Amino acid sequence: MQLALHGYFRSSASWRVRIALAWKQLPYTYVPVSLLKDGGEHLSDAYRAINPLQAVPTLVVDGKPLSESLAIIEFLEETCPEPALLPREPFARAQARRIAESINAGMQPLQNLRVLRKLDQDWQVGDDGKKAWAAHFNLVGLRALERLVQGSAGRYCVGDAVSVADLCLAPQLYGARRFGVDVTAFPTLLRIEAALMELTAFADAVPAKQPDCPPGQA
């Protein structure tokens, strides 16, 4: 299976897929897609040809493009089931998906670059306003997540095995910090994050270690 990941170093959705590929030890070619250069390379006609939504990431599998990070991770789980990223027990499996979707649908889109740009375009909120907006929705989401994982956490979000929930949590905490959120109020999430960062697949996927990360911009 030939894989090419089109992504951006600081995109949390791209980050999730990087972790998944590393976790399953799947080699891939990395194709950087800058969200800033020349107004955004993701907005080019060439990129739209593989991802009509013009978002990252896109994983090209044997020449066929697949987008949306959780759909990509589900594909990898089905085609390369070990090591697993979804628990086998049905309720735990649903809980992992629940936590992942709480981040993927309930938090990350509200801090998305195109949302922040539109916010400023229509209401001229400026950089401070965009940061406050993103911080607010990160804070709301992290409060919910702290309570949510307390019912299922072991070493990681769902028991003692890494799951798709953890792939979403680590990048989201990074994003929250970027927008000035004080994450010390979430000890369970921070404990899980610390455990995750001991794993090579997570440590190597951070923005600072990506080839398209400009010096000093991680």
C-alpha positions as CSV (number, residue, x, y, z in Angstrom):
1,M,0.0,0.0,0.0
2,Q,1.5,3.3,-1.1
3,L,0.6,6.2,1.1
4,A,1.1,10.0,0.7
5,L,0.0,12.3,3.4
6,H,-0.8,15.9,2.4
7,G,-0.8,17.9,5.6
8,Y,0.4,20.9,7.5
9,F,2.7,20.8,10.5
10,R,0.5,22.6,12.9
11,S,-2.9,21.2,11.7
12,S,-4.3,19.1,14.6
13,A,-6.2,16.9,12.1
14,S,-3.0,16.2,10.2
15,W,-1.3,15.5,13.5
16,R,-3.8,12.8,14.4
17,V,-3.1,11.0,11.1
18,R,0.6,11.3,11.6
19,I,0.3,9.6,14.9
20,A,-1.9,6.8,13.5
21,L,0.5,6.1,10.6
22,A,3.4,6.0,13.1
23,W,1.4,3.8,15.6
24,K,0.7,1.3,12.9
25,Q,4.3,1.6,11.5
26,L,3.1,2.4,8.0
27,P,5.6,4.2,5.8
28,Y,4.4,7.2,3.8
29,T,5.5,10.1,1.8
30,Y,4.9,13.5,3.4
31,V,3.6,16.3,1.1
32,P,3.5,19.7,2.9
33,V,0.5,21.9,2.2
34,S,1.0,25.3,3.6
35,L,-2.1,27.0,4.9
36,L,-0.4,30.4,4.8
37,K,2.0,30.5,1.8
38,D,0.6,32.4,-1.2
39,G,-2.7,32.8,0.5
40,G,-2.9,29.1,1.3
41,E,-1.7,26.2,-0.9
42,H,-4.8,24.2,0.1
43,L,-6.9,26.7,-1.9
44,S,-5.2,25.9,-5.2
45,D,-6.9,24.1,-8.0
46,A,-4.4,21.3,-7.9
47,Y,-5.2,20.6,-4.2
48,R,-8.9,20.9,-4.7
49,A,-8.6,18.1,-7.3
50,I,-7.8,15.7,-4.5
51,N,-9.8,17.4,-1.7
52,P,-12.9,19.3,-2.8
53,L,-13.3,20.8,0.7
54,Q,-9.7,22.2,0.4
55,A,-8.7,21.2,3.9
56,V,-5.9,19.1,5.4
57,P,-5.1,16.3,5.7
58,T,-5.6,14.2,2.6
59,L,-4.2,10.7,2.6
60,V,-3.6,9.4,-1.0
61,V,-3.8,5.6,-0.9
62,D,-2.5,3.8,-4.0
63,G,-3.4,6.9,-6.0
64,K,-6.9,7.4,-4.4
65,P,-7.5,10.4,-2.1
66,L,-9.1,10.0,1.3
67,S,-9.9,13.0,3.5
68,E,-11.3,13.8,7.0
69,S,-8.9,12.6,9.7
70,L,-11.3,10.3,11.5
71,A,-12.3,8.6,8.3
72,I,-8.7,8.1,7.5
73,I,-8.0,6.7,10.9
74,E,-10.9,4.3,10.6
75,F,-9.6,3.2,7.1
76,L,-6.2,2.5,8.6
77,E,-7.8,0.6,11.5
78,E,-9.7,-1.6,9.0
79,T,-6.8,-2.2,6.7
80,C,-4.1,-2.6,9.3
81,P,-6.0,-3.6,12.5
82,E,-2.9,-4.2,14.7
83,P,-1.8,-2.4,16.8
84,A,-5.4,-1.4,17.3
85,L,-6.7,2.2,17.8
86,L,-10.2,1.1,18.8
87,P,-11.0,-1.0,21.8
88,R,-12.6,-4.4,21.2
89,E,-15.3,-4.1,23.9
90,P,-18.3,-2.3,22.4
91,F,-18.9,0.3,25.1
92,A,-15.2,1.1,25.4
93,R,-15.1,1.4,21.6
94,A,-18.1,3.8,21.6
95,Q,-16.5,5.8,24.4
96,A,-13.2,6.2,22.4
97,R,-15.3,7.5,19.4
98,R,-17.3,9.7,21.7
99,I,-14.2,11.4,23.1
100,A,-12.7,11.7,19.6
101,E,-15.9,13.3,18.2
102,S,-16.2,15.6,21.1
103,I,-12.9,17.1,19.9
104,N,-13.2,16.6,16.2
105,A,-16.8,18.0,15.9
106,G,-17.2,20.0,19.1
107,M,-13.9,21.8,19.5
108,Q,-11.4,21.8,16.7
109,P,-13.7,23.3,14.0
110,L,-14.3,26.4,16.1
111,Q,-10.6,27.2,16.1
112,N,-10.1,26.3,12.5
113,L,-8.1,28.9,10.5
114,R,-10.9,29.5,8.0
115,V,-13.4,30.0,10.8
116,L,-11.1,32.6,12.5
117,R,-10.5,34.3,9.2
118,K,-14.3,34.5,8.5
119,L,-14.9,35.8,12.0
120,D,-12.4,38.7,11.4
121,Q,-13.6,39.3,7.9
122,D,-17.2,39.8,8.9
123,W,-16.8,41.4,12.3
124,Q,-13.2,42.8,12.3
125,V,-12.4,41.3,15.7
126,G,-8.6,41.4,15.1
127,D,-6.0,39.0,16.4
128,D,-7.1,39.4,20.0
129,G,-10.7,38.7,19.2
130,K,-9.8,35.6,17.2
131,K,-7.6,34.3,20.1
132,A,-10.4,35.0,22.6
133,W,-13.0,33.1,20.5
134,A,-10.7,30.1,20.1
135,A,-9.7,30.1,23.7
136,H,-13.4,30.2,24.8
137,F,-14.4,27.1,22.8
138,N,-11.3,25.3,23.8
139,L,-12.0,26.0,27.5
140,V,-15.6,24.8,27.2
141,G,-14.5,21.7,25.5
142,L,-11.7,20.8,27.9
143,R,-14.0,21.2,30.8
144,A,-16.3,18.6,29.3
145,L,-13.5,16.3,28.3
146,E,-12.0,16.4,31.8
147,R,-15.3,15.0,33.2
148,L,-15.8,12.7,30.3
149,V,-12.5,10.9,30.5
150,Q,-12.7,10.5,34.3
151,G,-15.3,7.8,33.6
152,S,-13.1,5.7,31.3
153,A,-9.4,6.7,31.8
154,G,-6.7,4.3,32.8
155,R,-3.3,5.3,31.7
156,Y,-4.9,6.7,28.5
157,C,-8.3,8.1,27.7
158,V,-10.0,4.7,27.5
159,G,-8.3,2.2,29.8
160,D,-4.7,1.3,29.4
161,A,-4.5,1.0,25.6
162,V,-4.0,3.9,23.2
163,S,-7.1,4.7,21.1
164,V,-8.4,7.2,18.6
165,A,-9.4,9.3,21.6
166,D,-5.8,9.9,22.5
167,L,-4.9,10.7,18.9
168,C,-7.3,13.6,19.2
169,L,-6.5,14.7,22.7
170,A,-2.8,15.4,22.3
171,P,-3.1,17.9,19.4
172,Q,-6.1,19.6,21.0
173,L,-4.2,20.4,24.2
174,Y,-1.4,21.9,22.1
175,G,-4.0,24.0,20.3
176,A,-5.5,25.2,23.5
177,R,-2.1,26.3,24.8
178,R,-1.6,28.2,21.5
179,F,-4.7,30.2,22.2
180,G,-3.7,31.0,25.8
181,V,-5.8,28.5,27.7
182,D,-4.6,27.7,31.2
183,V,-4.7,23.9,31.0
184,T,-3.6,23.3,34.6
185,A,-7.2,23.0,35.5
186,F,-7.5,19.7,33.8
187,P,-5.2,17.2,35.7
188,T,-6.7,14.1,34.2
189,L,-6.1,15.3,30.6
190,L,-2.6,16.4,31.5
191,R,-1.7,13.1,33.1
192,I,-2.9,11.3,30.0
193,E,-0.9,13.7,27.8
194,A,2.3,13.1,29.7
195,A,1.8,9.3,29.3
196,L,1.2,9.7,25.6
197,M,4.3,11.8,25.0
198,E,6.4,9.0,26.4
199,L,5.4,7.0,23.2
200,T,7.5,7.5,20.1
201,A,4.5,7.7,17.8
202,F,3.2,10.7,19.7
203,A,6.6,12.3,20.4
204,D,7.7,12.2,16.8
205,A,4.4,13.6,15.5
206,V,4.6,17.0,17.2
207,P,4.7,20.1,14.9
208,A,8.3,21.0,15.8
209,K,9.5,17.7,14.3
210,Q,7.8,18.1,10.9
211,P,9.8,19.0,7.8
212,D,7.6,21.9,7.0
213,C,7.8,23.5,10.4
214,P,9.6,26.9,10.1
215,P,12.3,27.5,12.7
216,G,10.8,28.9,15.9
217,Q,7.2,28.4,14.9
218,A,6.3,25.2,16.6
